Amino acid sequence: MALTLEDVSVRHPQASSGQAAALQSLDLRIAPGEQLAVIGPSGAGKTTLLQLLGCALRPATGRLLLDGQQPWTLSATELRRLRAYLFLAPQVPPLPPRQRVVTAVLAGRLPAMGAIESLISLFKPQDIPAVFEALERFDLGDKLFQRVDRLSGGERQRVGLARAMLAPARLWLLDEPLSSLDPTRARQAVAVLREQAQVRGVTLVTTLHQVEVALQQFPRVIGMRDGRLMFDLPADQVSPELLARLYEQHEQELHGAAPADDTPPLAQAMPVVMQCR
Ligand SMILES: Nc1ncnc2c1ncn2[C@@H]1O[C@H](COP(=O)(O)OP(=O)(O)OP(=O)(O)O)[C@@H](O)[C@H]1O
C-alpha cells in the first residue's frame, strides 16, 4: 500500500484547546512494500502518526492518501473495506484474558470474514495449522491452546504480532512491538516481521524506542520530535549528531532506557485498537 501525507496536522479529539497539534505540517511518501522505523523521544507524535495512517484519527488539515484514496472522503462502506487492509497493532495487544491463544491469533482474520464465519471461528477455531505456523515464527508453537492470561508480557506481545500473519492487511502499523521483548527476541521478531512483510508485499511502518534496532534492521528511519519530522533518511545516513539533536534533553531514551511512564497500570493494560474497522 502506498501512503502519502501532504502538509498534515492532527489534533487528538480529547486535547485541550491550548495544546499544540500532535502532528504538524507533515509531508511523507511511503512506497508500496517499503519498510521503515519511526523513532523520537516520548511525546514526539509516533503513535499519533500510526493512528493517522490506520484511519483511527483524521487529519485536521492537509491530505492523507492511502493507495491514492483519501479515506475520509469515502463512504462508510468503502472506508470499512479499506480498513480491512490496515493492521494497527498497539503496544499492549488487546487480548481477552480468558481466550485461547489460537482464537486470539485467528482474530487477525476477522476483517476478511463474514459475521457467521466470525462467530463459528470464536467457538470452533478454523485453520489451526495456519495459526500454528504463525506462532512458530515467534517461537510460540507450544502455546497454541494456552489461555492468554497465562502468558508472560513478552509472549502476549508476540501473540499480538503473530496475528499480523493471519490478517488480510496490506499495511502493518506496529506501535512499539518490541517493548516487552529481550534484545535477542526483539531482533528475531523484527527479522520475522520484515521477512514476512516482504514476502506478502506488505508496507511496514513501526515505531521503536530501540534506536539501535531501528538503525541496524531497517532501511529507512524517520526521526520525529514535537509532532514534526526532524529527518527521513536511509538508516546508514543517520549520524550520531542527528540522534543527539533528536533526543536532546531525552538522552536516557536514546541510550536504551524506556521513557518514564506515569500511566496507571490499569490504563496501560486497557485495549486500544488492534484492527480498524
Ligand atoms: N488521547 C490523547 N489526547 C490528547 N493528547 C494526546 C492524546 N494522545 C497523545 N496526545 C498528545 O499528543 C502528542 C503525541 O503523542 P504520541 O502518543 O503520539 O507520542 P509518542 O511519540 O508515541 O510518545 P511515546 O513514545 O511516549 O509513546 C503528545 O503531546 C501527547 O501528549
The ligand as a Gaussian input file, in Angstrom:
#p B3LYP/6-31G(d) Opt

LIG

0 1
 N       -5.597000      10.855000      23.617000
 C       -4.900000      11.980000      23.629000
 N       -5.477000      13.157000      23.962000
 C       -4.797000      14.318000      23.953000
 N       -3.494000      14.412000      23.634000
 C       -2.854000      13.271000      23.302000
 C       -3.524000      12.004000      23.288000
 N       -2.627000      11.055000      22.917000
 C       -1.463000      11.695000      22.727000
 N       -1.594000      13.015000      22.951000
 C       -0.552000      14.036000      22.823000
 O       -0.077000      14.014000      21.508000
 C        1.336000      14.173000      21.476000
 C        1.952000      12.996000      20.751000
 O        1.699000      11.819000      21.499000
 P        2.098000      10.384000      20.958000
 O        1.488000       9.378000      21.869000
 O        1.768000      10.302000      19.518000
 O        3.682000      10.406000      21.137000
 P        4.721000       9.210000      21.045000
 O        5.885000       9.720000      20.273000
 O        4.052000       7.991000      20.531000
 O        5.116000       9.012000      22.561000
 P        5.606000       7.669000      23.327000
 O        6.942000       7.344000      22.755000
 O        5.671000       8.089000      24.756000
 O        4.570000       6.607000      23.072000
 C        1.795000      14.298000      22.922000
 O        1.930000      15.671000      23.227000
 C        0.653000      13.702000      23.704000
 O        0.530000      14.299000      24.967000

